[in-house]
């Protein structure tokens, strides 16, 4: 990659980081202005258009990157389990809670735009959720021998519970968040045991 391309990528990254940094519990992406994001990134507003067509394209890029970051963390958690052992459910839930703790604005974006006014944003978040479900369903099918449909239904239930818990976790103190994580672990284990019982001959 040439120097100019590297500089362009750094500026693009600065815009994404600037937009994430301006999200708060009270401020959603729809409240951000192009001018504010550009100023936070240290560039002129007119330079914004060299990297994104408009704010919507920036937001959709942020949704994609947020979902990808979380999926990569979950994959790393599964690799640690495969390598070193441990509870799949507990490790996955704790990894998810750590992600929310370290990247609250990323999860806020996914959570808010999941039910936001923009159909394109809603579809983008739904795609990310479907990626989670598909990866988990694939794991479940390989380990349990469930049919593709049954593994998908179980994965869908698990991902729904975890994402809903994530919404609650954003506003909790550490102790309360830990209690929530333990409750989610218990709920997911109940689903897993129920699925096993359902498939017994």
C-alpha positions in Angstrom: 0.0 0.0 0.0 1.4 3.4 -1.0 1.8 6.4 1.3 -1.2 8.1 -0.1 -3.4 5.0 0.3 -2.1 4.6 3.9 -2.9 8.2 4.7 -6.4 7.8 3.2 -7.0 4.7 5.3 -5.8 6.5 8.4 -8.2 9.4 7.8 -11.1 7.0 7.1 -10.3 5.2 10.4 -10.1 8.5 12.2 -13.6 9.3 11.0 -15.0 6.0 12.2 -13.3 6.4 15.5 -14.5 10.0 15.9 -18.1 9.0 15.2 -18.0 6.1 17.7 -16.5 8.4 20.4 -19.4 10.8 20.1 -22.0 8.2 20.8 -23.3 8.3 24.4 -26.2 6.9 26.4 -28.1 10.1 25.5 -26.8 10.6 21.9 -27.5 8.2 19.0 -25.9 8.2 15.6 -28.8 10.0 14.1 -27.9 13.0 16.3 -24.4 13.3 15.0 -23.5 15.8 12.3 -21.0 15.5 9.5 -19.3 18.7 10.7 -18.9 17.4 14.3 -17.5 14.1 13.2 -15.0 15.8 10.8 -13.9 18.2 13.4 -13.3 15.4 15.9 -11.3 13.5 13.3 -9.2 16.6 12.6 -10.2 17.1 9.0 -12.2 19.7 7.0 -15.9 18.8 6.5 -15.4 18.9 2.7 -12.7 16.1 3.1 -15.3 13.8 4.5 -16.7 13.1 1.1 -13.4 11.6 -0.1 -14.0 8.7 2.3 -17.8 8.4 2.6 -20.7 9.3 0.4 -22.7 10.6 3.3 -23.3 10.0 7.0 -25.5 7.0 6.3 -22.6 5.3 4.5 -20.4 6.0 7.5 -23.0 4.6 9.9 -23.5 1.4 7.9 -19.7 1.0 7.8 -19.7 1.3 11.6 -22.5 -1.3 12.0 -20.5 -3.7 9.8 -17.2 -3.1 11.7 -18.9 -3.4 15.1 -20.5 -6.7 14.2 -17.2 -8.0 12.7 -15.3 -7.0 15.8 -17.7 -8.9 18.1 -17.7 -12.0 15.9 -13.9 -12.1 15.8 -13.9 -11.9 19.6 -16.3 -14.8 19.8 -14.3 -16.8 17.4 -11.2 -16.3 19.5 -13.1 -17.4 22.6 -14.1 -20.6 20.8 -10.5 -21.2 19.8 -9.4 -20.8 23.4 -12.0 -23.3 24.5 -10.9 -25.8 21.8 -7.2 -25.3 22.8 -7.4 -25.1 26.6 -10.9 -26.3 27.6 -13.5 -24.6 29.7 -17.2 -24.0 29.5 -18.3 -22.9 26.0 -21.4 -21.1 27.3 -19.6 -19.3 30.2 -16.6 -18.3 28.2 -18.9 -17.0 25.4 -21.1 -15.0 27.8 -18.1 -13.5 29.6 -16.4 -12.6 26.3 -19.6 -10.8 25.2 -19.9 -8.9 28.5 -16.2 -7.9 28.2 -16.9 -6.6 24.7 -19.8 -4.4 26.0 -17.6 -3.1 28.9 -14.7 -2.2 26.5 -16.8 -1.1 23.6 -20.1 0.3 24.9 -20.6 2.7 22.0 -20.2 -0.1 19.4 -22.9 -2.1 21.1 -25.1 1.0 21.6 -25.0 1.5 17.8 -26.0 -2.1 17.0 -28.7 -2.0 19.7 -30.3 1.4 18.7 -30.1 0.9 14.9 -31.7 -2.6 15.3 -35.0 -0.8 15.9 -34.2 2.6 14.4 -36.1 4.5 11.8 -33.8 3.7 8.9 -34.7 0.4 7.1 -31.2 0.2 5.7 -29.7 0.4 9.2 -32.2 -2.2 10.5 -31.3 -4.6 7.7 -27.6 -4.1 8.3 -27.9 -4.9 12.0 -30.1 -7.8 11.3 -27.5 -9.2 8.9 -24.9 -9.0 11.7 -27.2 -10.8 14.1 -27.9 -13.5 11.4 -24.1 -13.9 11.0 -23.9 -14.7 14.8 -26.8 -17.1 14.6 -25.3 -18.9 11.5 -21.9 -19.3 13.1 -23.3 -20.6 16.4 -25.7 -22.9 14.6 -22.8 -24.3 12.6 -20.9 -25.1 15.9 -24.0 -26.6 17.5 -24.6 -28.8 14.5 -21.1 -30.1 14.4 -20.9 -30.8 18.1 -24.4 -32.2 18.7 -25.4 -33.7 15.4 -28.7 -31.7 15.3 -30.3 -31.0 12.0 -29.5 -27.7 10.4 -33.0 -26.4 11.3 -32.9 -27.5 14.9 -29.4 -26.0 15.4 -30.5 -22.8 13.9 -33.6 -22.5 16.2 -31.4 -23.2 19.2 -28.8 -20.7 18.1 -31.5 -18.1 17.4 -32.9 -18.4 20.9 -29.4 -18.1 22.5 -28.4 -15.1 20.5 -31.7 -13.3 21.3 -31.2 -13.9 25.0 -27.6 -12.7 24.9 -28.3 -9.5 22.9 -31.2 -8.6 25.1 -29.0 -9.1 28.2 -26.4 -6.8 26.5 -29.0 -4.0 26.4 -29.5 -4.4 30.1 -25.7 -4.7 30.8 -24.9 -1.3 29.4 -26.5 0.5 32.4 -25.4 -1.8 35.2 -22.6 -1.6 37.7 -19.9 -4.3 37.6 -21.4 -6.4 40.4 -24.9 -6.3 38.8 -23.4 -7.0 35.4 -21.7 -10.1 36.8 -25.0 -11.3 38.3 -26.7 -10.7 34.9 -23.9 -12.7 33.2 -24.5 -15.7 35.6 -28.2 -15.6 35.0 -27.6 -15.6 31.2 -25.2 -18.6 31.6 -28.0 -20.4 33.5 -30.6 -19.5 30.8 -28.4 -20.7 28.0 -27.6 -24.0 29.8 -31.3 -24.6 30.2 -31.8 -24.1 26.5 -28.9 -26.4 25.7 -30.2 -29.1 28.1 -33.7 -28.8 26.8 -32.4 -29.2 23.2 -30.5 -32.3 24.2 -33.6 -33.8 25.9 -35.8 -32.9 22.9 -33.5 -34.9 20.6 -33.2 -38.0 22.8 -34.9 -41.0 21.2 
